[in-house]
Amino acid sequence: KNTLIIGVKEDPANLIIGNSLLEKGYHHIYLYVDEFPANNELSLEISCNGLHVLRLLQNNTEYEISNIVSVYCRPYPNDVFNIKHQSSIVERFLHRECYALLRMIWETLPIKNCLWVNPWSNSEMAENKGLQMRLATQLGLCIPKTIITGSKKRAENFIKDLKKENKQVVLKTITGFRNQERGERGGAFVTTITDEELGFKNYPLVLQEYVEKDYELRIT
C-alpha cells in the first residue's frame, strides 16, 4: 500500500511528508508535476466495464497507483510543467493540457475515494480569494476593505480613499506566481503599494487595506 505525494520538487514540505512516512514504515510515491511530462509518464486506462487503471512511469520504474490508499497534494500553478516549445502559443496550450489531464485523473480515478490531504477541488476553492472572502463575511468575520479589479483607475481611487484615512494598501496576486527565469526560484509576495507605484495599465490584481497584525493563524 502506498501514499501518493503530489507537488513540485523544490517544495520542502513534500520531502518532510515522505521522510515522516518512511519513519513510520509506510511506502510512498512522489509525483513531481514540474517534471511532468518530460521526466515521468502518466497513463489512464478506461475499459467498457468501468475499470480505471493509472500507471506512473518514473525513473524507468512503472507503478500501478490505482489502489493508492492515501494522497497528499500540494497546490501547484497551471504553468509549472516541464514543457518547452518554440511557439509560445503552443507552449501555453500544452501547459493547459497537462493541467487538465492531471485534474481529470484526480477527479475520475478510484483513488478519489481514498484519504486525501488537500483534495484537488478543496484546494481550488481555497485559492479563490473572492469566494473565501464572501464565505468569511457570511460566517460573520470582518475582512479588510478589498477590491479585485482589472481597472487601473479604480485601483488608484481605492488606494487614494484609504490614504485619506491614513491607511496603507497591500497588493496581492489573484493566483500564485513562481519565477523560474534564468534559474531563479521565487514567488510574488504581498507588498505595500501606493497609487504612484501603479506603473502598469489595466491588469487584474487584488488590493486590500493593510492590517497590522498581533498574531497570524494560517487556517482555511
Summary of the structure (lengths in Angstrom):
residues: 220
radius of gyration: 21.0
end to end distance: 29.6
largest distance: 66.1
contacts: 535
relative contact order: 0.11
helix: 35%
strand: 26%
